[in-house]
């Protein structure tokens, strides 16, 4: 899977984020992570594009189609071509 067009917005204290990160680790999925508690630009972009400050949020090609509690396993991880 090409991951250059994917970004995952997270917060360290978010239990849903931990579930997604655990799933990613178990399945060898690597995505750029954006910790909105440490990266104010990422936080601003999340709110601007996603409409709210809610994680986990998966951006695909700069859009935020998946916000909140991602269901795992999810077709989000099968978005290859």
N, C-alpha and C positions, 0 to 999 in steps of 0.2 A: 504494500500500500504506500503510495506517495503521501508524505505528510507535510509537504511544503505549503499547502493551502489550508492547513488546519491549525487552530490554536485553542487551547483549553484554558478557560478562566476559572481560577480556584481561590479559595481562602484556606489557610492551614487548619482552622478550627471547624471546618465544615465536614460533618460525617458523610454526606453524600459525595463530596469531593474525594474523601479517603476511599470510599467504595470504588469509585471510578478509577482512581490511581492504582488501587490494588488489582483491579481487573486488567488494567493496561499492563502492569508488571507481570501478571500471570500469563498474559498472551503476547508478550514481547512488543507491545504497541508503544511507540515513542512519539510524542507530540510536543510542540513548544508549549510550555506552561506559562501562564500569566497570573502571578499572585497579586490580586488587587489590593491586598493590605500593604504591599511593599512597592507597588508600581502604580503611581497616581495616574500616569498616562493611560495605563491599561484599564484602571477603574473608570476613568472618564469615557474611554472608548466603549467599554461595556455598557455604560448607561446611555450613551449617545446612540449606539447601534442596537442594543438589546432592549432599550426602553426602561431598564431598571437595574438596580445593583443586586443581582441574584446570581449565585453560582450553584452548581457547576454550569458553565455555559460553553458550548462548543461552537466556535466560529468556523465556518466553512467558506472559503473564498471571501473573507471579510464580512460575511453576514452571520447573524446569530440565530440559526434555525432551531437549535436545541438548547433550551434554558431550563434550569431546575433539575429535578430528579430524573436523571437519565436511567432508563430501564436497562438492566444488564442481564444477559447479553443484549446488545442493541444493534439494529441495522446500521446505526451510526458508524460502527466500526467496519461495515461492509460497503462503504460508499465508493469503492474503487470503480473507475470508469464505467 
